Amino acid sequence: MPAPPTFPTNSWPIRPSAPGSRPTSPSAVSPPPRKPAPPSPSSPPPPQTFSQARPCPIAAAGLEQTTTTREGPVTHIETICEHVASTDYTDLPEAAIAAAKTFVLDTLGVGLAGSSGPKAQELVTLQAGWGQGTDARVWASTQRLPAPAAAFCNAYQAHNAEFDCIHEQAVAHVMTVVLPVALAGAERLGGVDGKRLLTAVVLGVDVAASLGVAARSGLRFFRPATVGAFGGAAALGKLLGFDKERLHHALSIAYGQLCGTMQAHTEGSLLLAMQVAFNARNAVVAADLAAAGIEGPLDVLEGRFGYFTLFEDGGDLAPVIAQLGRVWRITEVAHKPFPTGRATHGIIDGCLTLQRRHGFKAEQIGDVRAVVPPLVHHLVGRPPLPAMAINYARLCAPFVAARALLTGTVGLEDFTDAVYRDPATQNLASRITVEVEDRGDPNALTPVSLSITLVDGRTHELRLTEVYGHPAKPMPREAQLAKLHQNAALAANPIPNAKLARLIDLVDDLENVDDVGHLVDQLVP
């Protein structure tokens, strides 16, 4: 058995560790300004329109292509659509490409583990009963489904373990809808190369994260699902070659199907991950309807009944619109080193840092006090219970902090009825309190302050402004690969090491892959 990898001082081991490592990809650093397009020896070609794109199968209905026009100043959604339609692979900085590869691999791995999650196989069977088709494959399954159904299943699998990456400022799992939608669409189209997928993913994340960053209120609806629908529709529209007008309609139609509230999060319901899945399915439907010539309302972000009126309690799009093409949101995405709500990670990171720094054992702890922003308390400041639904447990900061202090990390194996009832876990969790410090930002996940008092009276304190997994405190490559190997081993149909190694190679060299269907080849039996 190979020796477990060693981890730098700012990282925590994934239990169990997995063999293998590869050269580190370029880190996701602050990107440079958009690169100018290379000069052309001849006059530039006309902008691509929908009619020039490879046709979507849904467009075979032959509906007349008409476009509603509007008068007045350009709206923010029009600017977003122009950004998506006009950006090419050559515009992407190296940092954005490297980050996209990193989180494509991470999301695929999380989706593999999610295939053995609660009700995942039942959902695949149910989707197959609702309609037949061979457009795209479900990860870790032999099942082929129509593209909307495949996107549904893969998005559910990518979120049901709370292990998927997150854009912290947006408070959104920006890859969890975007990648399943883009890959389902790419499989249906066939022949989509790696550069096209990378471009679609980067732009889909730009859309989803920008809407989240613009929000100026706390979460009422489940933002990872709602902004994910916009991002997924943008990514698939890019693959379909939509012009800005057609993209506008795709996003508009996606808006008409948005769903997902915070009630599922509050209760720890399985519906939480399904809300992401619903919006992935709906993003494919939205792009297909737009491809077939269906049009939607225009002012769906800032209109009287637009997104920032109904789904968010206000927003400020101007600053994020000004950053399009200069700040690439994919470079701001954070890994999740633990399969728990990201709002728990600051508390876990702080507890483990203090424990490692001062060398105390769990049985020496008298009490733990975490002081957190209001959003963190709202999301994960719930009491530990001896009987918990799995999603409730993943979002219970006292429980996961207790497991971290007792075992040195938090892993997928911690979420069982036996562990919930464990007397030592319940005893320590009951002595961990989460308190609020309001600094005026309703979407902040940091800073997090920790105070651990030992039974002998000594107190150790720490304040975190960045949490492990954030680009400023990143997971090293070996930890990323350990997470991937762990997730692959937990798939409903475990992925052989040879296929996993091939997947890593393909993603590392994604810009040279001629058909991204080869990625999915490595995810299925």
C-alpha angles and dihedrals in degrees: 000000000000119000115261115258120260119238130216117247093264095055137078126216122252110228113259104022118220133219128251137050136197136200113294117259118229109283121250099255130164104296126237121242116286112288116240116247113262115262117263123221089219134041112290118263118251115268114277114256130195091261089060094052124094102273120255112232090237090061089068087092085084098222115176111264108237129160126206111227129205136199128224136050121339111270125222093252089055089053090050091051091048089053092052096043097046101041117098132187090261089062093060117099119228092252092058093048092048092048091048091054091047094053096040087060093043093050093048090052093049089048090055092055090045091059087078093044126114113306093346094129092043089055091052090052091047093050090051089054092055095060142338127242142131101217098120143358132248110235115254090009140095090224122115118197141172110283096257091051094046090050089050094053096043094047090050090050091048093056108030094087096047087235099117124115121261142204099226100200091049092042088222138123091229099182097047096082099021099058099043089048094046094047093046089051092045092051091050092049095043125206096050107154128216096258091057092049093048091050092049093048094048091049094044089053090047090057097044096043095043091057091049093047090050092057114107100188138064122266118288097152120036099271097195087062099041100046088038090064091056091047094047093049090049092050094049092043088055091052089049091053097243119177118226094271093052090046089052090057092046091054091044092053090047088054090055089059101043116136143160131097135203092248091087089052092048093052096037090238124173086235087077093079091037089060088062089047093050090055093047090054090046092050090059090047090049093052091045092051091049089049089054091054100262113147132204138197115292110220097056097142105045105013124116090271096026131128097273091051102043107024099029126033093235136319144200111227098168097083095047093045089054089056097053109122091015103059113042108204094206088071089060096055118118129216121234108228091182129048093239137094110295089236088068094053097080090055092046092046092048094048093049092045092054092044092051093043096050102027099227123151127231093252090059093061119107099181142335125219122193121189111198143165117275093257092056092050091047093050103040110006092104125131120261115247132195088232116041137162109245094247091049090052093050088055097045109101097194092052097048092042089053091051090049093051092046099045107019096247143022120251140174090263091065092074104081133110091249092056093046089056095044106128095218091050094048092045094052094040090055088060095053114093129189117207133181130247110181114206095169101262110111092194100047120124093183157094100053121185121199129195120182117187117196125215089252090061100256116134127205121195137190138173121204125198094171124038127214109272095036115119088250090054102026133186107250119240094257091055091049091053092045088055091049093051092047092050094046091052090056096052118123085246104027114231116238116242091244092058092045091052089049091050091053091050092049094050093045088055097032096136088065098045110114096204123020088208083085088071091058090047087068093050098058134067 
